Amino acid sequence: MPVINRELVSKYEQCVVNMNVRPAERFAIWFGNWPHLLLAGHLLMLHALAFGGWRIPAVSLLWLVALGLFLIWQPFVAGEQRISPRQGFFLLAAVLLSTLFLGPWLLLIWCGALAAAIGGRGLWAEQRRERTGYLLALGYLIAVTVLGVVPEISPAVQLDAELRGLLARFLPVFLPLLLLFPARAQPMRTGESFDLFYGILVFLVMAVFVLGALAYMLVGGAGYVESLFKTSMTLAAALLVVAWVWNPRAGFSGVGAAVSRYLLSVGMPLEQWLVHLSQESDRYADPWRFLEAVMRRLKVMPRVVGASWQAENKRGGYGEPSAYVHSCQANSLTLILHFRQPPSPAMRWHVEWLLRLAIEFYLVKKQADQLQKMGYVQAIYETGARVTHDVKNLLQSLQVLCYAAARPGDPAEVAGLLRRQLPQIVERLKATLEKLQSPRISDDDLVDARAWWRSLQDRYAGLPITWDGEPASDARIPGALFDSVAENLLQNALSKRQREPGLVITACISDVSLRVVDNGSAIGQELVAGLLKSPVASEDGLGIGLYHAAGHAEALAYRLELLANHPGQVEFSLSPRPEQELPMAR
């Protein structure tokens, strides 16, 4: 298989893109790929304006060209981004106003802002040659400011005319050196390639340098060149002291650690990281895919060149390994970040927090996944238990029919009983099998209450059960629920009668409520505590059947409860829940 040359493919794609854009856009894209060429052109225009060119109307028009080059080079917004008509109007108004009021003060402010932009962008340069180019541009800008712009502000700033003329002619010779230190084209998200804090620091240092030189000249009575030299030496010494205090070697942490801790608590993306974790958690239910997604979110962090992670028997990663790593481990999960440079203690502390949060989210999702599997197993168990209990009730109904058929009596009456009951048993067995094929939490099919009541009496015909009451003519009830509750209560009462001969069992119905009462002994307190709330052990079946029946009733807004439990009266009731007890709709 032939090897694909990625560089040729990239150039081919770039050619295809360039064929689909207009010449002006193609020109801007070409210039955007040469940042230092744009910067050198902008500095050349500033040079022409700073050394007296702003007084000449024809030369002052170079200010428009300088602004155009800066808009393409600037590190804040992608240079090839389209400008809306509203933005274009305000931009044109700002350019015209700045051209109208062009002067040394405006140039001085602009040079300070440009120095901040160059300094803030140079910090993010990955290659040493690129950083050297930005330092050269910054030095050239300082020279243009103190030797070209400042002498234009006040006549008190005396600079030899011949020396200034030589500087005006030969200082631009150094600009082509910028092309020897090529800079890479900035990505689309160029706003992240500018350090605001570093840019502000450069702006303040340059302002102190210029104002300090002027103050030293006026207060000390020295010449301008001497003031520049002494101010630069003083400022250099001050910066050395600040650098030592920032990162000392005497054993204490220094100002840098304090500022780093402050920035970590205010400006670092802890809140944004929580948003990313929440988004990926909503997007991926699988814990491993969630972990991969959140680790790839760390690509945007400065100085991070790669990452790797391992959980149980799975592993993943991206980027390239390095000698400077930070790892975080919990249980069987290990997360590792690779840095281009040794991370500071404050940065390690911050990264540790980010990784710990990712681990906590991963463990929560893993536990949720395990709980879901356990819930699935529990659902299988619950369905199997309900179906088993329903089959047991059907078997008991068949035993009742067999008992009725075996007793002496009118054959026609026995045949009628079998003809009425066998189709019902078949339907109930069919419904039981459907629960295995498509299980449902509840069955809310409503049936006629009077028909159901007559069917229940036929089902237990010939047994010592007293039937009392009659439903309303238009009453309708959930048939599956009433079948389950009635069979459980009546079968338990009949089993109790075998242990307590002479027990009187009464089944009562009123509208849509059912009660089963017996005059036997009370249920033990150890069983009452868990009855209807959880499965309980019992010799004659009390427990799991009523537990499932109570859950079924709860799902259909009914309530199964033990109304009375004392010797001579044990009463169970199934009735609709009062409206004030129903959960409010949200």
N, C-alpha and C positions, 0 to 999 in steps of 0.2 A: 504494500500500500504506500503511495507517495506521501512524503511529509509536507504538510501544509505550512507555508510561510505566512505567519500571522501578520508580519509587518506589511507584506504585499497586499494581503486581504484588507488590512486597515486603510492603506493608501487607495485601494480600489474603491472601497466604500466612501472615502472622503471625496474622491473624484466624482462619484455618482451624486453625492449630496451637492457638490459645488455646481454640477450641471443643472440642478433644479432650483437654483437661487438666482436672484438678479445680480447684475454686475456690482452695484453698490454694496449689497450684502456679502458678495464674494470678496470684495475688497476689505470689508470690515473683518471677515473671518480670517483672511490671510494675515492682516495686521495683528489680530488677536493671538495668533500662533507665535508672534515675536514680541513678547512683552517689553523686553529691553530696548528694542528698536522704537517702540512707541514712547517709552520713558525718555530715551535720548532725544527724540524729536521734541517732546514737551519741554525738556530742560533747555534745548537750544532756543526755542521761542521765548522762554523766560529770560534767558541770557540777553537776547536782543532787546527785550522790553526793559530789563533792569538797568542796563547801562545807558540810560537816557532815551531809549527808543519809544518810551511811552509818551514823550512829548510830540513825536512826529505822527501825524494822523495816519499816514500810509503804513508806518511800522506798527502802530497800535492795533491795526487789523489782524496782526499775527496772534493777538489774544484769542480771536475766534478759533483759529487753527489749533492753538494750544489747548483750549477747552475741548475741542473735538477729539484730539489725541488722548486727553485725559479720560474722557467718557468711555473710550474703548479700552483703555488700560486699567481703569480703577478696579480695586479688588472687592467692591461691595456687592455689585450686581453683575450678572453675566453681560458682557459687552455686546453680544449678538441678540439680546432680548429686544423685542419690539416695544416701542413706546406708544402709549395710547394718545389720542388727540389732546386730551386734557393735560396729561403729563407733558406733552410736547409744547403746549401753550405756556405753561409755567416755566418750563426749561428755557424757552426762547425769551420770555420776559426777563428771567434772571441773567441770561447772557447779554441781552441788550443793555440792561441796567449796569452790569459790571463793566461793559465796554464804555458806557457813557461816563462812569465815575472812575475810570481806570487811573491809578496813580500809585505812588510809592507805598502809601499805607495799605492799599488793597493788595499790592504785590507782596508786601511783608506778611500780611495775614495769610495770603495764599501759600507762600513759601512754608510757613509754619504748618499749615494743614497738610501740604504735600509731604513734608518731612515726617509727619505722623503716619501718613498712609504708607510711605516707603518703609518706615521702621516697623509698623505693624504687619506688613506683608513679608518683609525679610526674615522675621522670626520663624515663619512657617516654611521657609525654603528647606528642602530636604538635602540638597547637594551643597557642598562647600563652595564650588565655583559660583553657584547661583547666589548664595549669601554674600560672596565677595563682590559680585556685581551690584547688589543692592547697597552695600556699604560704600562702594565707589560713587554711586548715584547720590547717596546721602551726603558724602563729603563735597561733591560738586555743588549740590544745592546750598549747603552751608556757605561755601565760598561765594556763590552768586548773591546770597542774602547779605553777608557782612561786607562784601567788597563792591557790590553793585547797587542793591536796594537801599541799604541804610544810609550811605552817603547822599542819596537823592532826597532823604527826608528833611534834613536840617543842614544849613550852611555851617553849623558849628562842627560838623563831622568833616575834618580836613584830611584829605587823602591826596598824595602827589598825583598831579594830572597825568604826567608821563607814565607813572606806574599803573594808574587806572586804565590808561589807553592801551598799554601792553596787555593787561589782563583782559580787556574787552576783545582784543584781537586774537590772542593766542590761548585763552582758557578753553574755548571749545575744542581745541586739539585733543583734549582728554576724553571727549564724549565717545569717539569710535571705540575706545577701550571697553565700553559696555558690551559691545557685540562679541568680545572675546569670552564673555561670561554669560552664555545663553541661559535664559530662564524657561522653565517649562510652561506650557499653556495651562491656564487654570481650569479646573473642572466646572461643571454647570453650577454646582452649589458653591459659588465663590465667596459667599458671605461667611463661610466657615473658615476661610483661609486668611483671615485678618484678625490680629490680636488687638482688641480695643485698649486693654490696659497698657500694653507695651507702646501702642501708638500715642496714647495720651502722655506717657512718660517721656517719649521723644519730643513731643510738642513742648512740654514744660521745660525740658532741658534746653532746647533751642531758644525759647523765650527768655529764660534766665541768662543765657549766654549773650544774647543781643542787648537786653536791657541792662545787664551787668556791665557790659563794655561801655555803654553810653553813660551809666552812672559813674563808673570809675573815671571816665574822661572828664566829666563835668565837675565831679567832686575833687578828684586828685589833680586836676589840671594837666594831665598827661596827654600825649598825642593819641590819635585813634588807633594806629597800629600797635603802639605800646599797650594801650588799654585792651585791645583784642588778645595780645599775647598773655598779659597778666590774668585776664579773666579766664582764658582757656586753661591756664595752669591751675588757677584756684578751683575751677569747676572740675578739672580732672582729679585733683586731690580729694575734693568732696565726693566725687563718684566712687573713688577707691575706698573711702571710709564707708560709704553706704553699702558698697558691694561686700565689704568685710562684715559689716553688721548684719547684712541680709543672710549671709551663709558663713558664719564664723567657723574657725577651727579650734576654738578654745574649750570646747566641750559643752557649750549650751546651744540651744536650738536656733536662736536668732530671730530677726524680724520676719524672715521668709516663711518660717514655719507658722508663725502667728497669722500672717496674711493668708497663707495657704489654707489654714483651718477656717478662717473667715470666709474665703471664697468658696470653700467646699460646702459650707452651711448656707450660703446665700446664692452664689452664682452657678455652682456646678449642677448638672442636670439630674438631681435626685428626684424631683417631682416629675420631670419628663421621663425618667426611667420607669417610674411607677406607672405612668400612662402607657409606655411601651409594653410593660409586663401585662397590664390589664388588657390591652388590645390583642396581644398574642394569646393570652389565656382564653379570650372569647373566640378567637379564630381557630385554635387547635385544641381539640379535646384530648388527643393522644399526648402523654407526658413527654415522650422522646421528641416528637415533632415540635412541641412547644419549646423544649430546651434548645434545639437547633435554631429556631427562629430568634429567640432572645439573644443567643450568643452572637449571631450574625449582626444584631443591632449594635454591637460594640465596635463595629468597624469604624464608625465615625469618630471615635475617641482619638484625641491627638496622641501620637507616638506609639499607637497600637499597630503592630504589623501582622498579627495572627492570633489565633486562639485554638484551643483543643479542649475536648471534654470526653469523659468516659463515665458510663453508668452501667453497672453490672457487666453484661457481656457485649455491650454496644459502645462504639466510640465514633467520634467525628471531629472535624476541625476545618480551618480555612487559613489562608495566608501562609507565611513562612515562619519557621521557628527561629528563635534568637537566644542569646546568652542571658538576657534579662527577662525573667519571668516572675509572675505572681500566681500562686495556686491557692485554691480554696477547696476544702474537702468536707463532706458530710455524709455519713453512712457509706454507701457504695458509690457515691457520686463525687467526681473530681473535675473541677473547672480550672483551666490554666490560660492566662493571658501572656502574650509575648510582646515586649516593648523594644523600640528602636534604641532607646537610651535607658540608663538605670533610673527607675522611677523613684521619686522622693518619698520619704516616709508618709507625708500627707497624701500623696497620690496613691500609695499602697493602701492607706486607711480608707480612702474614698472607693477605690476599686474593690476592696474587701466588702464594703457595704453593698455595692452593686451586685456582686456575685452572691452574697448571702441572701439578698432579696430574691434573686433568680432561683436559688436553691430552695428557699421556702415555698415559692410558687410551684416549683417542680414537685416537691414532696407533697404539697396539698393536692395537686392534680393526680399524683400517683395514688394517694390514699383515696381520693374520690373514685378513681378507676377501680381500685380494689373493693371499695364499698358497693360500686355498681355491680361488680361480679358477684359479691356476696348477696346483694339484693336480688339478682337474677336467680341464684341458687335458692334463696329463701322463697321467691315466688314459685319456683318449681315445687318446693316442699309444700307450700301452702295449697297450691292447686291439687297436688297429689293427695294431701290430707283431706281436702274437701270432697274430692271425687271418691276417695276410699270410704268416707263417711256416708256419702250419698248411696254408694253401692251397698253398704251395710243396711241402710234404711230400706232400700229396695228388696234386699234379701229378707228382711223382717216382714215386709208387706207380703212377699210371696209365702212366707211361713204362715202368716195369718190366713191367707187364702187356702193354703193346704189344710190348715186346721179346720176352717169352716167347711171345706169340701169333705173332710173325713168324718164329720159329725153326722149322725143320722138325721134325716129330715126330708123335706120335699125336694126331689131331684130338679124340678123346674126352677125352684127358688135358688138352689145352688148354681144351676147353669146361668141364671140371670145375673147372679153376683159375679161369676167368673167373666161373663160377657161384658159387664160394666167395668170391672177392675183391670182385666188383662190389657186392654188398649191403653189405659192410663199408665200402667206400669211400663209398657213399651215406650210411650212418649217420654216418661221420666228417664228411662234408660238411654234413650236417644239424646235427650238434653244433657245427661251426664257425660256421654261420650263427646258431645260438642264442646264441653268445657275443656277437654284435653286438646281438641284440634284448634280452637280459637278461644283461649281463656279470657274472661272478662271479670273485672272487679265486681260488678253488680249486674243484676238482671232486673230491669224495671218494666217488664211487660205486664200490663194490667189485665186482670180478668174479673169477671162478674163475681162479686162476693158471695151471693146466694148459691150460684152453681158450684163454687169452690167448697162452700160449707157442706152442701149435700154430698159432693164427691168425697170429702174427708169422712163423713159419717158412713158412707158405703164402704170405704177402705177399711174401717175398723168395726164393721158390723159384726155382731156376735161377741164382742169383747166387753168386759165390765167397765164401760165408760159412760158417764151421764152427760148428755148434750143439752145445753141450755142457751137460749137466745136465738135471734134471727137477724141477719144483716138487713140494712135498708134495701129497698128494691133497686135503687140506682147506685149503690155503693160498688166501688171498684178497688181492688187491692193488688199489690205485686204478688203474683201467684208463686213464683219461685221462692220468695222470702217466706211467705206464710207456710208453704210446704215444708221448707227446711226447719222452721221454728216448731211447727206443730208436730212433725215427726220426731224431732229430738225430745221435746217435752213429753209427748205421750209415750214414746218408747222408754224413756227414763222412768216415768211413773209406773209403767207396766212391769219393768224390771224390779222396781222397788216393791211392787205388790207381791212378787214371788217371795221376797224376804219378809214381808209384813202382810200375811193373809187378812182378808177383810178390808183392805185399803179401798177407800172410795175416791174415784178419780172423776173430776168434773171439768169439762171443756166448755167455755163460755165465749160467745162472740157478741159484739155490740158495734154496729156500724163498721168501722175499720180497725177495731181493737180486738185482740185475742187474749184470753186468760186460761191457764191450766192450773187447777187447784187439786190438792190431795190432803187428806186428814191424817197423814202419817207423821213419823218422827221428823224433827228438824234436821237440816243439813249442818254438818259439823263446821265450826267456826274456821278451822284451818282450810276448808274448801271454799267457804264463802269469801275469804279474803282475795282469792284469785279467780273465783268463778266469773265468767263472762269477760274477764280481762286478759287471761292467759290460759294456755292449756294446763290442766291439773290432772293428776293421777287419780283414778277411781276404778273400783271393781266393776261397776255396772254402766260405765260409759259417760258419766258426768264429766264434763271438761272440754275436750277438743271440739265436740259437735256444737255445744253452746257458745264456745269462743268464736268459732267461724260464723255462727248464726248472728251473734251480737255484732261482729264486724260488718256482715252483710246488711243488717238493719241500720247501722250507723251510716253506711254509704247511701242508703235510700231515705234518709231523714226520718227513720223510725228509731225506737228505743226499746230494747229488750232488757228487762230488769226483774229483780227478785223483790216483789212487793211485800211478802210476809214470809217469815221463817221462824216458826215456833211450833212446838208439839201440837198437833191437831189442825194446823193450817200452814201449808207450804204453797205459796202462790207465785207464779211467774206471769208476766204481762208483756205483750207486744202492742205498742201503740205509737201513733205519730208523735214526733217531737213537737213541743209548743213552739210557736213562731219566734218568741223571744230567745229561744235557745238555738235557733238556726244560725249558722255563720253568715255574717253580713257580706253581701256581694261587694267586691272591690272594683 
